[in-house]
Amino acid sequence: MSLYGRLRRRVGSDFGYSSTAMEVTEGVELTGRRFVLTGCSSGLGQETQRVLQHRGATVVGLARSEDKAKASGADEAVACELSEPESVRACVEVLRGGPPIDGIIANAGIMALPELQQRYGLELQLLTNHVGHFILITGLLDRLSETARVVVVSSRAHTMAPKEGIPFDNLSGERSYQPWVAYGVSKLANVLFARELARRLPEGQVANALHPGVIQTHLIRHLPWWQSTVFRAAGPLFLKSIPEGAATQTWAAAHPDTSSITGEYLQDCDVGTSSPAGQDLELAARLWETTEGIVAEL
Ligand SMILES: NC(=O)c1ccc[n+]([C@@H]2O[C@H](COP(=O)([O-])OP(=O)(O)OC[C@H]3O[C@@H](n4cnc5c(N)ncnc54)[C@H](OP(=O)(O)O)[C@@H]3O)[C@@H](O)[C@H]2O)c1
């Protein structure tokens, strides 16, 4: 726990800023529950997988390759390269053949690519963080159990998206590109996707987005050296640890208290407040329709 975390803990409640994934699942029995988790091979995903398994759950771990997912210790390992629609669709086919799914944790992500990278005419962070997860989750909706939970790992960085929210005329990044703005757009898309999904799910099933905190993980791999150095130095003093960072998504996926929370933006194991654009339900509906159109062409 960082110095900042220790100070917060003194004034915070039992579950809050510095709770860990183990703490928020203390006494929660997950035997017989089956979770699908993207990004199981690193950082917050790896810790989420470890803790869900520790509480008895079966975790289907998704990584860029089956070998990578296997090496993470997943109970079932499936390849899912989120920036390759064919890979995501092949993964969906495998999962559709299995037992019902009690939770999907859309955790994988990339951040702040220094130069514009595109695939299939889309900016790569948007494709990976939003569109890939859209294909995965919408392909599995009828395989969800009656009380399933969808957890979409967004970021406070969704506030870095332009004021109007999603720049529908620049999803390729061609008109302008700034690393953090593009990351912000992809993370705002995560928030809006969860809001619209919550509206569409039948009663009993829930969907939420969340900010996990700021944690030193491999996510910083694309930052310039001086930024990643500052990040590393700040870790022990100011940032959450990985077990703390994995807490909110584990809480959302597994704790009994969160079974009826839906359409929300969570942070620090509580309901938080997203940017105004992140609360715009018309924008959420427009993004859903636009993404459906994009996916139909991929
Ligand atoms: N760390 C933070 O401070 C922070 C703050 C806010 C939000 N978040 C969010 O938390 C989530 C987890 O991030 P993390 O901090 O745990 O970072 P991480 O250690 O870099 O983990 C990210 C995971 O996503 C996977 N991934 C990336 N691109 C992929 C692709 N195209 N297809 C399939 N898998 C892919 C990575 O696999 P490879 O290793 O194979 O690339 C890795 O397993 C992300 O969505 C991130 O945006 C993190």
The ligand as a Tripos MOL2 file, in Angstrom:
@<TRIPOS>MOLECULE
LIG
   48    52     1     0     0
SMALL
NO_CHARGES

@<TRIPOS>ATOM
      1 N1         -2.8120    0.7080  -14.5810 N.am      1 LIG1
      2 C1         -3.5160    1.8150  -14.4410 C.2       1 LIG1
      3 O1         -3.1100    2.7940  -13.8060 O.2       1 LIG1
      4 C2         -4.8850    1.9080  -15.0690 C.ar      1 LIG1
      5 C3         -5.6420    3.0760  -14.8340 C.ar      1 LIG1
      6 C4         -6.8950    3.1820  -15.4100 C.ar      1 LIG1
      7 C5         -7.3870    2.1470  -16.1940 C.ar      1 LIG1
      8 N2         -6.6380    1.0360  -16.4160 N.ar      1 LIG1
      9 C6         -7.1800   -0.0250  -17.2690 C.3       1 LIG1
     10 O2         -7.0040   -1.2570  -16.6410 O.3       1 LIG1
     11 C7         -6.9730   -2.2960  -17.6230 C.3       1 LIG1
     12 C8         -5.8620   -3.2780  -17.2890 C.3       1 LIG1
     13 O3         -4.6280   -2.6090  -17.4690 O.3       1 LIG1
     14 P1         -3.3080   -2.9610  -16.6410 P.3       1 LIG1
     15 O4         -2.9670   -1.7310  -15.8840 O.co2     1 LIG1
     16 O5         -3.4410   -4.2420  -15.9380 O.co2     1 LIG1
     17 O6         -2.2600   -3.0470  -17.8450 O.3       1 LIG1
     18 P2         -1.3750   -4.2470  -18.4200 P.3       1 LIG1
     19 O7         -0.5740   -4.8560  -17.3310 O.co2     1 LIG1
     20 O8         -0.6520   -3.6560  -19.5780 O.co2     1 LIG1
     21 O9         -2.4580   -5.2950  -18.8940 O.3       1 LIG1
     22 C9         -3.1910   -5.0790  -20.0730 C.3       1 LIG1
     23 C10        -3.5990   -6.4350  -20.6220 C.3       1 LIG1
     24 O10        -4.3090   -6.2030  -21.8570 O.3       1 LIG1
     25 C11        -3.7990   -7.1010  -22.8210 C.3       1 LIG1
     26 N3         -3.9500   -6.6040  -24.1840 N.ar      1 LIG1
     27 C12        -3.4920   -5.4490  -24.6960 C.ar      1 LIG1
     28 N4         -3.7730   -5.3700  -26.0020 N.ar      1 LIG1
     29 C13        -4.4350   -6.4990  -26.3290 C.ar      1 LIG1
     30 C14        -4.9790   -7.0100  -27.5190 C.ar      1 LIG1
     31 N5         -4.8780   -6.3480  -28.6920 N.pl3     1 LIG1
     32 N6         -5.5970   -8.2140  -27.4860 N.ar      1 LIG1
     33 C15        -5.6920   -8.9080  -26.3520 C.ar      1 LIG1
     34 N7         -5.1800   -8.4990  -25.1770 N.ar      1 LIG1
     35 C16        -4.5550   -7.2930  -25.1620 C.ar      1 LIG1
     36 C17        -2.3270   -7.2190  -22.4770 C.3       1 LIG1
     37 O11        -1.7510   -8.3350  -23.1250 O.3       1 LIG1
     38 P3         -0.2060   -8.2620  -23.6390 P.3       1 LIG1
     39 O12         0.6170   -8.2400  -22.3970 O.co2     1 LIG1
     40 O13        -0.0730   -9.4780  -24.4790 O.co2     1 LIG1
     41 O14        -0.0820   -6.9770  -24.4180 O.co2     1 LIG1
     42 C18        -2.4150   -7.3340  -20.9580 C.3       1 LIG1
     43 O15        -2.7040   -8.6460  -20.5600 O.3       1 LIG1
     44 C19        -6.8480   -1.5930  -18.9730 C.3       1 LIG1
     45 O16        -8.1020   -1.6120  -19.6190 O.3       1 LIG1
     46 C20        -6.4670   -0.1720  -18.5950 C.3       1 LIG1
     47 O17        -6.9110    0.7740  -19.5520 O.3       1 LIG1
     48 C21        -5.4110    0.8850  -15.8570 C.ar      1 LIG1
@<TRIPOS>BOND
     1     1     2 1
     2     2     3 2
     3     2     4 1
     4     4     5 ar
     5     4    48 ar
     6     5     6 ar
     7     6     7 ar
     8     7     8 ar
     9     8     9 1
    10     8    48 ar
    11     9    10 1
    12     9    46 1
    13    10    11 1
    14    11    12 1
    15    11    44 1
    16    12    13 1
    17    13    14 1
    18    14    15 2
    19    14    16 1
    20    14    17 1
    21    17    18 1
    22    18    19 2
    23    18    20 1
    24    18    21 1
    25    21    22 1
    26    22    23 1
    27    23    24 1
    28    23    42 1
    29    24    25 1
    30    25    26 1
    31    25    36 1
    32    26    27 ar
    33    26    35 ar
    34    27    28 ar
    35    28    29 ar
    36    29    30 ar
    37    29    35 ar
    38    30    31 1
    39    30    32 ar
    40    32    33 ar
    41    33    34 ar
    42    34    35 ar
    43    36    37 1
    44    36    42 1
    45    37    38 1
    46    38    39 2
    47    38    40 1
    48    38    41 1
    49    42    43 1
    50    44    45 1
    51    44    46 1
    52    46    47 1
@<TRIPOS>SUBSTRUCTURE
     1 LIG1         1 GROUP 0 **** ****
